[in-house]
Amino acid sequence: MYGVQGIDLFSPTVPEILLGLLVSLCCSFVISLVYRFTYRGPGYSTGYVTSLIALSLITSLVIMVIGNNLARAFGLVGALSIIRFRTAVKDTIDIVYIFFGLAAGMAAGVGYFTMAAAGTAVISLVLIVASKTGMTWFRGEQFLLQLHSTTDDLAAVQNIMESYCASYELINVKTAAGSDVKEFSYYMSLKRRRDHLTFIKEMKNAGGVLSINLFRDEEHV
């Protein structure tokens, strides 16, 4: 009768090991290119991209080492549990790419090469489309509206916002000492992007409004 340590039905040959690592390398290289192509942050890290490639290869190797041996699986879980990751992740999308690399490495490690390649292609396409479109069909057009007014009666302004905005919220009111002009800041979402020029024109004609600024994604409109 064999114990748990005797269960070892998955024993890859040298060509299978090399093929698995090669597929993992190709998939992780594609993942790193997609990350570079879709990255929009302030500080691109080559070390992070290198880590994605290495992570996928290491995951494949770990899966091959474990095979179908439960004893190895529990042993590796115990060994890896002592590792502590203290590096702060700058963006949640970075975590997505980490799991992306892990999944591709796992699929290549168990010999599911078609699954690894197809999964990498489909998920990469989804990430590229999401990056280029900005997923605006989910969140709408987000804007920061700043207007300067000589009056506190903003009924006309609110009526215009009701017509053009899917949602809006007053987030700040500021006034300078010795001045009757007040600055009102709104966080808002337009119903249709093409309406923003008409929206600005009507807002400028509202009673008491001296000037108006509309910002989208830190860009002046």
C-alpha positions in Angstrom: 0.0 0.0 0.0 1.4 3.3 -1.0 1.3 6.4 1.1 0.6 9.9 -0.1 4.2 10.4 -1.1 4.0 7.5 -3.5 1.3 9.2 -5.7 3.4 10.6 -8.6 1.7 10.0 -11.9 3.0 13.1 -13.6 6.7 12.8 -14.5 7.6 15.0 -17.4 10.5 14.2 -19.7 13.3 16.6 -20.5 11.7 17.6 -23.9 8.3 18.1 -22.1 10.0 20.3 -19.5 11.8 22.4 -22.1 8.6 22.7 -24.2 6.6 23.8 -21.1 9.1 26.4 -20.2 9.3 27.6 -23.8 5.5 28.0 -24.0 5.4 29.8 -20.7 8.2 32.1 -21.9 6.3 33.0 -25.0 3.1 33.6 -23.2 4.7 35.7 -20.5 6.6 37.7 -23.2 3.2 38.5 -24.9 1.8 39.5 -21.5 4.7 41.8 -20.8 4.2 43.4 -24.3 0.5 43.9 -23.6 1.3 45.5 -20.2 3.8 47.9 -21.9 1.3 48.7 -24.6 -1.6 49.4 -22.2 0.3 51.0 -19.3 -0.8 54.6 -18.6 0.9 55.2 -15.2 3.6 57.8 -14.4 6.5 55.4 -13.8 7.0 52.4 -16.1 9.0 49.7 -14.3 11.2 47.4 -16.3 11.8 45.4 -13.2 8.1 44.6 -12.9 7.9 43.4 -16.5 11.0 41.2 -15.9 9.3 39.8 -12.8 6.2 38.9 -14.8 8.3 36.8 -17.2 10.3 35.2 -14.4 7.1 34.6 -12.4 5.4 32.7 -15.2 8.5 30.5 -15.8 8.9 29.7 -12.1 5.2 28.9 -11.8 5.6 26.4 -14.7 8.6 24.8 -13.0 6.8 24.6 -9.6 3.8 22.9 -11.3 6.1 20.4 -12.9 7.8 19.7 -9.6 4.5 19.1 -7.8 3.1 16.9 -10.6 0.4 14.7 -9.0 2.4 14.2 -5.8 0.3 15.5 -2.8 3.3 15.4 -0.5 5.2 17.8 -2.7 2.2 20.0 -3.0 1.8 20.3 0.8 5.5 20.7 1.2 5.7 23.6 -1.3 2.8 25.3 0.3 4.5 25.2 3.7 7.8 26.3 2.2 6.3 29.2 0.2 4.2 30.4 3.2 7.3 31.8 4.8 7.7 34.3 2.0 6.4 37.8 2.7 5.8 40.3 -0.1 6.1 43.8 1.2 6.3 45.7 -2.1 3.4 48.0 -2.5 1.4 47.6 -5.7 0.9 50.9 -7.4 -2.2 50.0 -9.4 -4.8 47.2 -9.1 -4.2 46.4 -12.8 -0.7 45.3 -11.8 -2.2 42.6 -9.6 -4.3 41.5 -12.7 -1.1 41.0 -14.7 0.5 39.0 -11.9 -2.4 36.6 -11.9 -2.3 36.6 -15.7 1.3 35.4 -15.6 0.6 32.9 -12.9 -2.3 31.4 -14.9 -0.3 31.1 -18.1 2.6 29.5 -16.3 0.3 27.0 -14.6 -1.3 26.0 -17.9 2.0 25.6 -19.5 3.4 23.7 -16.5 0.7 21.0 -16.7 1.0 20.6 -20.5 -2.1 22.5 -21.5 -0.2 24.4 -24.2 -3.2 25.2 -26.4 -5.1 26.5 -23.3 -2.1 28.7 -22.3 -1.8 30.2 -25.8 -5.5 30.7 -26.3 -6.0 32.1 -22.9 -3.1 34.5 -23.3 -4.5 35.7 -26.7 -8.1 36.2 -25.5 -7.2 37.9 -22.2 -4.6 40.1 -23.9 -7.2 41.2 -26.5 -9.7 42.1 -23.7 -7.1 44.1 -21.8 -6.1 46.0 -24.9 -9.7 46.8 -25.8 -10.5 47.9 -22.2 -7.4 50.1 -22.2 -8.2 51.8 -25.5 -11.9 52.3 -24.9 -11.5 53.3 -21.2 -14.6 51.1 -20.5 -16.7 54.3 -20.9 -19.8 52.2 -21.5 -19.6 51.3 -17.8 -18.6 54.5 -16.1 -19.7 57.2 -18.6 -17.8 60.4 -19.1 -16.4 61.7 -15.8 -15.6 65.4 -15.4 -14.6 68.0 -12.9 -16.6 71.2 -13.3 -15.3 74.5 -11.7 -17.4 77.6 -12.0 -17.1 81.1 -10.6 -20.3 82.9 -9.6 -21.3 86.1 -7.9 -24.5 84.6 -6.5 -25.4 81.7 -4.2 -28.6 81.1 -6.2 -27.5 78.3 -8.6 -31.0 77.2 -9.6 -30.3 77.9 -13.3 -27.0 76.1 -13.1 -28.6 73.0 -11.5 -31.4 73.0 -14.1 -28.8 72.8 -16.9 -26.9 70.1 -15.0 -30.1 68.1 -14.6 -30.6 68.2 -18.4 -27.0 67.3 -19.4 -25.6 65.2 -16.5 -26.3 61.6 -15.7 -25.0 62.4 -12.2 -23.4 65.4 -10.4 -22.2 66.2 -6.9 -21.0 69.4 -5.3 -17.6 68.6 -3.7 -16.2 72.0 -2.8 -17.1 75.7 -2.4 -14.3 78.3 -2.1 -14.3 82.1 -1.8 -11.5 84.6 -1.5 -11.3 87.1 1.3 -12.8 90.4 0.4 -14.4 89.1 -2.7 -18.0 88.3 -3.6 -17.0 85.7 -6.2 -17.3 82.1 -5.2 -15.8 79.0 -6.8 -18.1 75.9 -7.0 -16.6 72.5 -7.8 -18.7 69.6 -9.0 -17.9 66.0 -9.9 -20.2 65.0 -12.7 -20.9 62.6 -15.5 -22.3 63.7 -18.8 -25.0 61.7 -20.5 -23.4 62.0 -23.9 -19.8 63.1 -24.6 -20.7 65.2 -27.7 -22.8 67.5 -25.5 -19.9 69.0 -23.6 -19.5 72.1 -25.8 -23.2 72.9 -25.7 -23.2 72.3 -22.0 -20.4 74.8 -21.5 -22.1 77.4 -23.7 -25.3 77.1 -21.7 -23.6 77.2 -18.4 -21.8 80.4 -19.3 -25.1 82.0 -20.1 -26.6 81.1 -16.7 -27.2 84.0 -14.4 -24.3 85.1 -12.2 -21.8 82.7 -13.8 -18.5 84.6 -14.6 -16.3 81.7 -15.9 -16.4 77.9 -16.1 -13.8 75.2 -16.5 -14.4 71.6 -17.4 -11.8 69.0 -16.8 -11.7 65.3 -18.0 -8.9 62.9 -16.8 -6.7 65.9 -15.8 -7.0 67.4 -19.3 -8.7 70.8 -19.9 -11.8 70.6 -22.1 
